[in-house]
Amino acid sequence: VFGPGSLFTSVLPSLLVPKLRECIAASRAPTVFICNVMTEPGRTDGWAVGDFIRTFTHYAGFAPQFTIVNRSYPGSNMLSRYEVTGSFPIMVTPEEHIDSAKIMLGGRFPGSTTLNIGGSTVVEADVIEVATESRMTLDTERGTTSEHTVAVIRHDPEKLARVLRTIISQTRSHALAG
């Protein structure tokens, strides 16, 4: 499982180790990439799901067997806070829906849409939550700090675990049947 985390600073660095990358690619275990929820200003501006999969594949040397992508809308109030910093939701675009070979709607992954993008089975599901985090602000002129709470969009651990359990269950049952 690769992610969640910043693509360039958390997910891809482990794939830069040649022996590790080779072992993962040679393994029969399913690979799952958890796509970012929001773009990162200056790093992934304007990217769609396919861009993330292509970049992952470029560094890994293989496409992830599965990619988990959020499909729920966090709400305009939350999004407006992110848009100020140049960060936008990452969701499968209408073009990607049209261009991809649809594998199955629901069924294998209840409550989700499954597509094939860039050689990866993309599972769209509601995997986010709005959480609160404490932030410290430093006033350099006064030399003081203050703490405040902000609402942020994050992967919901329980929702993500549910999707991962379903992927594991489905790949096991297909392996046993085949």
C-alpha positions as CSV (number, residue, x, y, z in Angstrom):
1,V,0.0,0.0,0.0
2,F,1.5,3.3,-1.1
3,G,0.0,6.3,0.6
4,P,-1.8,8.3,1.7
5,G,0.7,11.1,1.7
6,S,2.4,13.7,-0.4
7,L,3.2,12.0,-3.7
8,F,6.7,13.5,-4.1
9,T,7.8,13.5,-0.4
10,S,6.1,10.5,1.1
11,V,5.0,8.0,-1.5
12,L,7.6,8.0,-4.3
13,P,10.9,8.2,-2.2
14,S,10.7,4.5,-1.2
15,L,10.4,3.6,-4.9
16,L,13.8,5.3,-5.6
17,V,15.6,2.4,-3.9
18,P,16.3,0.0,-6.8
19,K,16.3,-3.3,-4.9
20,L,13.1,-2.4,-3.0
21,R,11.4,-1.4,-6.3
22,E,12.5,-4.7,-7.9
23,C,11.2,-6.8,-5.0
24,I,7.8,-5.0,-5.0
25,A,7.5,-5.4,-8.8
26,A,8.4,-9.1,-8.6
27,S,5.9,-9.8,-5.8
28,R,2.6,-11.4,-6.5
29,A,0.9,-9.3,-3.8
30,P,-1.5,-6.6,-5.1
31,T,-0.2,-3.1,-5.1
32,V,-2.5,-0.3,-4.0
33,F,-1.8,3.4,-4.5
34,I,-3.9,5.8,-2.4
35,C,-4.2,8.9,-4.5
36,N,-3.9,12.3,-2.9
37,V,-7.2,14.1,-1.9
38,M,-6.1,17.6,-3.0
39,T,-3.5,18.9,-5.4
40,E,-0.3,20.3,-4.0
41,P,0.5,23.9,-5.1
42,G,3.6,24.0,-7.2
43,R,3.9,20.2,-7.4
44,T,0.7,18.8,-8.9
45,D,-1.2,21.8,-10.2
46,G,-3.9,20.9,-12.6
47,W,-3.3,17.1,-12.3
48,A,-6.0,14.5,-12.8
49,V,-6.0,10.9,-11.5
50,G,-4.2,9.7,-14.7
51,D,-1.3,12.1,-14.0
52,F,-0.8,10.6,-10.6
53,I,-0.9,7.0,-11.9
54,R,1.5,7.9,-14.8
55,T,3.9,9.5,-12.3
56,F,3.7,6.6,-9.9
57,T,4.3,4.2,-12.8
58,H,7.3,6.2,-14.1
59,Y,9.1,6.0,-10.7
60,A,7.9,2.5,-9.7
61,G,8.5,0.8,-13.1
62,F,5.0,-0.8,-12.8
63,A,1.4,0.5,-12.6
64,P,-0.3,0.0,-9.3
65,Q,-2.8,-2.9,-9.5
66,F,-5.3,-0.6,-7.7
67,T,-5.6,3.1,-7.2
68,I,-8.0,4.5,-4.6
69,V,-9.5,7.9,-5.4
70,N,-11.9,10.0,-3.4
71,R,-15.2,10.6,-5.1
72,S,-17.1,12.6,-2.5
73,Y,-17.4,16.3,-2.6
74,P,-16.1,18.1,0.6
75,G,-18.4,21.1,0.2
76,S,-17.8,24.6,-1.2
77,N,-17.0,26.2,2.2
78,M,-14.0,23.8,2.6
79,L,-13.0,24.0,-1.0
80,S,-12.9,27.8,-0.9
81,R,-10.3,27.6,1.9
82,Y,-8.1,25.4,-0.2
83,E,-8.6,27.3,-3.4
84,V,-7.0,30.4,-1.8
85,T,-3.7,28.4,-1.6
86,G,-4.1,26.9,-5.1
87,S,-5.1,23.5,-3.9
88,F,-8.0,21.6,-5.6
89,P,-9.7,18.2,-5.2
90,I,-8.3,15.3,-7.2
91,M,-11.2,13.3,-8.6
92,V,-11.6,11.3,-11.8
93,T,-12.4,13.8,-14.5
94,P,-15.4,13.4,-16.9
95,E,-12.8,12.9,-19.7
96,E,-11.2,10.1,-17.7
97,H,-14.6,8.5,-17.2
98,I,-15.3,8.6,-20.9
99,D,-11.8,7.5,-22.0
100,S,-11.4,4.6,-19.5
101,A,-12.6,1.1,-20.0
102,K,-15.2,0.7,-17.3
103,I,-14.7,-2.6,-15.5
104,M,-17.7,-2.7,-13.2
105,L,-20.1,-0.3,-11.4
106,G,-20.4,-1.3,-7.8
107,G,-20.5,-5.1,-7.5
108,R,-16.9,-6.0,-6.6
109,F,-16.5,-2.8,-4.6
110,P,-19.9,-1.9,-3.2
111,G,-20.7,1.8,-3.1
112,S,-17.9,2.6,-5.6
113,T,-17.2,3.0,-9.3
114,T,-14.4,1.0,-10.7
115,L,-12.5,2.1,-13.9
116,N,-9.2,1.3,-15.7
117,I,-6.9,4.3,-16.0
118,G,-3.3,3.9,-17.0
119,G,-3.3,0.2,-16.4
120,S,-4.6,0.5,-12.8
121,T,-8.0,-0.5,-11.5
122,V,-9.2,2.8,-10.1
123,V,-11.7,2.4,-7.2
124,E,-13.6,5.6,-6.6
125,A,-15.1,5.8,-3.2
126,D,-16.0,8.2,-0.4
127,V,-12.7,8.1,1.6
128,I,-12.5,11.6,3.1
129,E,-13.4,13.4,6.3
130,V,-13.2,16.9,7.5
131,A,-11.0,16.9,10.5
132,T,-9.7,19.6,12.8
133,E,-6.0,20.3,13.4
134,S,-4.2,22.6,15.7
135,R,-1.8,25.1,14.1
136,M,0.7,27.4,15.7
137,T,1.2,30.9,14.3
138,L,4.4,32.8,15.0
139,D,4.3,36.6,15.2
140,T,7.9,37.5,14.5
141,E,7.5,41.1,15.3
142,R,6.2,40.4,18.8
143,G,8.0,37.2,19.3
144,T,4.8,35.4,20.3
145,T,3.0,32.3,19.2
146,S,-0.7,31.5,19.1
147,E,-2.6,28.3,18.6
148,H,-5.7,28.0,16.5
149,T,-7.8,25.2,15.1
150,V,-8.5,24.7,11.4
151,A,-10.7,22.4,9.5
152,V,-8.8,20.3,6.9
153,I,-9.7,17.6,4.4
154,R,-8.0,14.3,5.1
155,H,-8.3,10.6,4.2
156,D,-10.7,9.0,6.7
157,P,-8.9,6.0,8.2
158,E,-12.0,3.9,8.7
159,K,-13.4,4.6,5.2
160,L,-10.0,3.9,3.7
161,A,-9.6,0.7,5.7
162,R,-13.0,-0.5,4.5
163,V,-12.0,0.0,0.8
164,L,-8.6,-1.7,1.4
165,R,-10.3,-4.7,3.2
166,T,-12.6,-5.1,0.2
167,I,-9.7,-5.0,-2.3
168,I,-7.8,-7.6,-0.2
169,S,-10.9,-9.8,0.1
170,Q,-11.6,-9.5,-3.7
171,T,-8.0,-10.3,-4.7
172,R,-7.8,-13.2,-2.3
173,S,-11.1,-14.7,-3.6
174,H,-10.0,-14.2,-7.3
175,A,-6.6,-15.8,-6.5
176,L,-8.2,-18.8,-4.9
177,A,-10.7,-19.2,-7.8
178,G,-8.0,-18.9,-10.4
